[in-house]
Amino acid sequence: MLSTLRHLCFISTRLGTDTLSEYTFVYLAAIDILSQHPTSAGAFLKKTQPTEIGRIPQHPLDRCMDLFFLTAAEHLAFILDANIATELLTSAASPYLSTDGDPRLLPIFEAAHSVMLNLLSAPHNVAIAASQIESYASLLFQVFPRLLSPRQFRLAIKQLVRITSPPSLLSVQRPLLSSTVLDVVLYRMVSATSVPLQPLVKVPTAQSEKCNENPMSEQSALVHALIDSLPFLDIGGLEDWLPLTAKSVHLIHDPTQRDTAKSRFWEVLSSGEMDVARAVVCVAWWATKGGRAMLLCDEVDISSLPMKTEALNETSRL
């Protein structure tokens, strides 16, 4: 069935698979069945792997076949043996991880990054993650914001932090790797532009109005990436990055974007994204370690606030 759909992908890709509900149902059902058989999944991917390994083919039909392969590989990356994954997936995805901005390559570019993130996330691919995660993280900063939207970049950074934080086996081998990723984000944020980013592709009018409600600059996207990553840090890293992230919010030049970042910070702290142990750390930081004032008060003197972090000010009759 998947082989048949592969030969029809030049039609489904043109129309958009999200507009063909029957196609989507059959495709996902076939993927679900194949995912129960890792050996057969590896054989299918080997049979359908790109014809031109290591380079982007010139013919549009070959690129269409590459897109089908990468989309299928995205679903099957978790079950493949590490050796097969290295042989098939990394070599197929690498040419598309950084393109020249051609909009025709954007779907394949996104599929290639999804494959890499899923490949690095698989628990049995620790060796692959250890050898490739630094180069992949460096690549992310090269293509953002030119080829990655703020939402895609935030998702990728959050995923990298999750991969490199406990209970991941990689965090045992490289305990400082998650903080290193966030250090690079923070360093990049200081010199990032505050001009709102334009959408990478044109979208329908209804979606366009929704996307433009809160335009995001490169600077604010980097701050949001820090905020989104907080729930995945270990306890020690969380204690270090709570104040650093709160201070970075005030470096956003645009007041509207700054308020949006504050709202997102509070949402991460209060909406259940933290587990119990991390929530305890966040409550202590917010209530007794100056977190509330650090996030909400900009450059206002804490002593001028009606409520101090000790709950009551000195002039209160209570």
C-alpha positions as CSV (number, residue, x, y, z in Angstrom):
1,M,0.0,0.0,0.0
2,L,2.8,2.5,0.9
3,S,4.5,1.7,-2.4
4,T,1.3,2.5,-4.2
5,L,0.9,5.8,-2.3
6,R,4.6,6.6,-3.0
7,H,3.9,6.5,-6.8
8,L,0.9,8.8,-6.3
9,C,2.8,11.3,-4.1
10,F,3.4,13.7,-7.0
11,I,-0.4,14.2,-7.0
12,S,-1.0,14.2,-3.2
13,T,1.9,16.6,-2.7
14,R,0.6,19.0,-5.2
15,L,-2.9,19.0,-3.7
16,G,-1.8,18.9,-0.1
17,T,-2.2,15.7,2.0
18,D,-4.2,17.5,4.7
19,T,-6.9,18.2,2.1
20,L,-7.3,14.4,1.3
21,S,-8.8,12.8,4.4
22,E,-9.0,9.3,2.7
23,Y,-5.4,9.5,1.7
24,T,-4.3,10.5,5.1
25,F,-6.3,7.7,6.8
26,V,-4.9,5.0,4.5
27,Y,-1.3,6.4,4.8
28,L,-1.3,6.6,8.6
29,A,-3.0,3.1,8.9
30,A,-0.3,1.6,6.7
31,I,2.4,3.4,8.7
32,D,0.9,2.1,12.0
33,I,1.0,-1.5,10.7
34,L,4.5,-1.2,9.4
35,S,5.8,0.3,12.7
36,Q,4.9,-3.0,14.4
37,H,7.6,-4.7,12.3
38,P,11.0,-2.9,12.5
39,T,12.7,-5.3,10.1
40,S,10.1,-4.7,7.4
41,A,10.2,-1.0,8.1
42,G,13.9,-0.9,7.6
43,A,13.5,-2.9,4.4
44,F,10.9,-0.5,3.1
45,L,13.0,2.5,3.8
46,K,16.0,0.9,2.2
47,K,14.0,0.2,-1.0
48,T,12.6,3.7,-1.2
49,Q,15.7,5.7,-0.1
50,P,16.7,8.6,-2.3
51,T,18.5,7.8,-5.5
52,E,21.0,10.6,-5.2
53,I,22.4,10.2,-1.7
54,G,24.1,13.3,-0.2
55,R,22.7,15.9,-2.7
56,I,19.5,17.5,-3.8
57,P,18.3,16.0,-7.1
58,Q,17.5,18.4,-9.9
59,H,14.3,16.7,-11.2
60,P,11.1,17.7,-9.3
61,L,9.8,14.1,-9.3
62,D,13.0,12.8,-7.5
63,R,12.5,15.6,-4.9
64,C,8.9,14.5,-4.5
65,M,10.0,10.9,-3.9
66,D,12.5,12.2,-1.3
67,L,9.7,14.1,0.5
68,F,7.7,10.9,0.7
69,F,10.7,9.0,2.0
70,L,11.4,11.6,4.7
71,T,7.8,11.8,5.8
72,A,7.6,8.1,6.2
73,A,11.0,8.0,8.0
74,E,9.7,10.7,10.4
75,H,7.1,8.2,11.7
76,L,9.5,5.2,11.7
77,A,12.6,6.7,13.2
78,F,11.8,5.6,16.7
79,I,11.7,1.9,15.8
80,L,14.7,1.6,13.5
81,D,18.0,0.0,14.6
82,A,20.7,2.6,15.2
83,N,23.0,1.4,12.5
84,I,20.1,1.3,9.9
85,A,19.0,4.8,11.1
86,T,22.5,6.2,10.6
87,E,22.8,4.6,7.2
88,L,19.4,5.6,5.8
89,L,18.1,8.6,7.6
90,T,21.0,10.9,8.3
91,S,22.4,10.6,4.7
92,A,19.0,11.3,3.2
93,A,18.1,14.2,5.5
94,S,21.4,16.0,5.5
95,P,21.2,17.7,2.1
96,Y,17.9,19.3,3.0
97,L,18.8,20.6,6.4
98,S,20.1,23.8,5.0
99,T,18.8,25.1,1.7
100,D,19.1,28.3,-0.3
101,G,15.6,29.5,0.6
102,D,13.9,28.1,-2.4
103,P,10.2,27.9,-1.3
104,R,9.7,24.8,-3.4
105,L,12.1,23.0,-1.0
106,L,10.4,24.2,2.2
107,P,8.3,21.1,2.8
108,I,11.3,18.8,2.3
109,F,13.4,21.1,4.5
110,E,10.8,20.8,7.3
111,A,10.5,17.0,6.8
112,A,14.3,16.6,7.1
113,H,14.4,18.5,10.4
114,S,11.6,16.4,11.7
115,V,13.4,13.3,10.8
116,M,16.6,14.5,12.6
117,L,14.7,15.5,15.8
118,N,12.9,12.2,15.9
119,L,16.2,10.3,15.2
120,L,18.0,12.1,18.0
121,S,15.1,11.7,20.4
122,A,15.0,7.8,20.2
123,P,16.3,6.4,23.5
124,H,18.4,3.8,21.7
125,N,20.1,6.4,19.6
126,V,22.3,7.8,22.3
127,A,25.5,7.3,20.4
128,I,24.0,9.1,17.3
129,A,22.8,12.0,19.5
130,A,26.1,12.3,21.2
131,S,28.0,12.6,17.9
132,Q,25.5,14.8,16.0
133,I,23.6,17.0,18.4
134,E,26.1,19.8,18.6
135,S,26.5,20.1,14.8
136,Y,22.7,20.0,14.4
137,A,22.2,22.7,17.1
138,S,24.7,24.8,15.3
139,L,22.8,24.3,12.0
140,L,19.6,25.4,13.7
141,F,21.1,28.8,14.5
142,Q,22.4,29.2,11.0
143,V,19.0,28.7,9.4
144,F,16.9,30.7,11.9
145,P,15.1,33.0,11.1
146,R,15.8,32.7,7.4
147,L,14.3,29.3,6.9
148,L,12.7,28.4,10.2
149,S,9.6,30.1,11.7
150,P,9.7,31.1,15.4
151,R,7.3,28.3,16.2
152,Q,9.5,25.7,14.5
153,F,12.7,27.1,16.1
154,R,11.1,27.1,19.6
155,L,10.0,23.5,19.1
156,A,13.4,22.4,17.9
157,I,15.3,24.0,20.8
158,K,12.8,22.6,23.3
159,Q,13.3,19.1,21.9
160,L,17.1,19.5,22.0
161,V,16.9,20.5,25.7
162,R,14.6,17.5,26.4
163,I,17.0,15.1,24.7
164,T,20.0,16.4,26.7
165,S,18.3,16.6,30.1
166,P,17.5,13.8,32.7
167,P,16.3,11.1,32.5
168,S,17.9,10.9,29.1
169,L,21.0,8.7,29.0
170,L,22.8,11.5,27.0
171,S,22.6,13.7,30.1
172,V,24.7,11.2,32.0
173,Q,27.5,11.4,29.4
174,R,27.2,15.1,28.7
175,P,25.5,16.7,31.8
176,L,26.2,20.3,30.7
177,L,24.9,20.0,27.2
178,S,21.4,21.3,27.8
179,S,22.8,24.4,29.5
180,T,25.2,24.9,26.7
181,V,22.3,24.9,24.2
182,L,20.5,27.6,26.3
183,D,23.7,29.6,26.6
184,V,24.0,29.8,22.9
185,V,20.3,30.9,22.7
186,L,20.9,33.6,25.3
187,Y,24.1,34.8,23.6
188,R,22.3,35.0,20.3
189,M,19.3,36.8,21.9
190,V,21.4,39.8,23.1
191,S,22.3,40.8,19.6
192,A,19.1,39.6,17.8
193,T,16.9,42.0,15.9
194,S,13.6,43.3,17.4
195,V,11.9,43.7,14.0
196,P,8.8,41.5,13.6
197,L,9.5,38.5,11.4
198,Q,7.5,38.0,8.2
199,P,5.8,34.6,7.5
200,L,8.0,32.2,5.5
201,V,5.1,31.3,3.2
202,K,1.8,32.8,2.2
203,V,-1.1,31.3,4.1
204,P,-4.9,31.7,3.5
205,T,-6.5,34.9,4.8
206,A,-8.3,33.4,7.8
207,Q,-5.1,31.7,9.0
208,S,-3.0,34.8,8.1
209,E,-5.1,37.0,10.4
210,K,-4.7,34.5,13.2
211,C,-0.9,34.2,12.7
212,N,-0.5,38.0,12.7
213,E,-2.3,38.6,16.0
214,N,1.1,38.4,17.9
215,P,3.9,38.9,15.5
216,M,7.3,37.7,16.9
217,S,10.7,39.1,16.3
218,E,13.9,37.1,16.3
219,Q,14.7,38.4,19.7
220,S,11.4,37.5,21.3
221,A,11.5,34.1,19.6
222,L,14.8,33.3,21.3
223,V,13.4,34.4,24.7
224,H,10.3,32.2,24.1
225,A,12.7,29.3,23.3
226,L,14.3,29.8,26.7
227,I,10.9,29.9,28.4
228,D,9.6,26.8,26.6
229,S,12.7,24.8,27.6
230,L,12.4,25.4,31.4
231,P,10.1,22.4,32.2
232,F,12.7,20.0,30.8
233,L,15.8,21.1,32.7
234,D,17.0,19.2,35.8
235,I,16.4,20.8,39.2
236,G,19.9,22.4,39.4
237,G,19.6,23.8,35.8
238,L,16.1,25.1,36.5
239,E,17.3,27.0,39.6
240,D,20.0,28.6,37.4
241,W,17.8,29.4,34.4
242,L,14.7,30.8,36.1
243,P,16.4,34.1,37.0
244,L,18.4,34.3,33.7
245,T,15.2,33.7,31.6
246,A,13.3,36.3,33.7
247,K,16.0,38.9,33.1
248,S,16.1,38.1,29.4
249,V,12.4,38.9,29.1
250,H,13.2,42.6,29.9
251,L,15.7,42.7,27.0
252,I,12.9,42.5,24.5
253,H,12.6,46.0,23.0
254,D,9.0,45.9,21.9
255,P,6.5,46.3,24.9
256,T,3.8,44.1,23.3
257,Q,6.2,41.3,22.6
258,R,7.6,41.7,26.1
259,D,4.2,41.4,27.7
260,T,3.5,38.3,25.6
261,A,6.8,36.7,26.9
262,K,5.8,37.5,30.5
263,S,2.4,35.8,29.9
264,R,4.1,32.8,28.4
265,F,6.5,32.6,31.4
266,W,3.6,32.7,33.8
267,E,1.8,30.1,31.8
268,V,4.8,27.7,32.0
269,L,5.0,28.2,35.8
270,S,1.3,27.8,36.5
271,S,-0.4,25.7,33.9
272,G,0.9,22.3,34.8
273,E,3.8,22.0,32.4
274,M,6.2,21.5,35.3
275,D,6.2,18.2,37.2
276,V,5.8,18.2,41.0
277,A,9.5,18.6,41.9
278,R,10.1,21.4,39.4
279,A,6.9,23.1,40.5
280,V,8.2,23.3,44.0
281,V,11.3,25.0,42.8
282,C,9.3,27.5,40.8
283,V,7.0,28.3,43.7
284,A,10.0,28.9,46.0
285,W,11.7,31.1,43.3
286,W,8.5,33.1,42.7
287,A,7.5,33.6,46.3
288,T,10.7,33.9,48.4
289,K,13.6,34.4,46.0
290,G,12.5,37.5,44.1
291,G,11.1,35.8,41.1
292,R,7.8,37.8,41.0
293,A,9.6,41.1,41.1
294,M,12.3,39.9,38.7
295,L,9.7,39.1,36.0
296,L,7.0,41.7,36.5
297,C,8.7,44.8,37.7
298,D,11.0,45.7,34.9
299,E,13.5,48.3,36.4
300,V,11.2,49.4,39.2
301,D,12.7,49.4,42.7
302,I,11.3,46.5,44.7
303,S,10.9,48.6,47.8
304,S,8.4,50.8,46.0
305,L,6.0,48.0,45.3
306,P,2.8,47.6,47.5
307,M,3.7,43.9,48.1
308,K,7.3,42.8,48.5
309,T,8.5,39.2,48.1
310,E,8.2,38.9,51.9
311,A,4.4,39.3,51.4
312,L,4.0,42.6,53.4
313,N,5.8,45.9,53.2
314,E,7.3,47.7,56.2
315,T,4.5,50.3,56.5
316,S,1.7,47.8,56.6
317,R,-0.3,47.9,59.9
318,L,-0.6,44.1,59.7
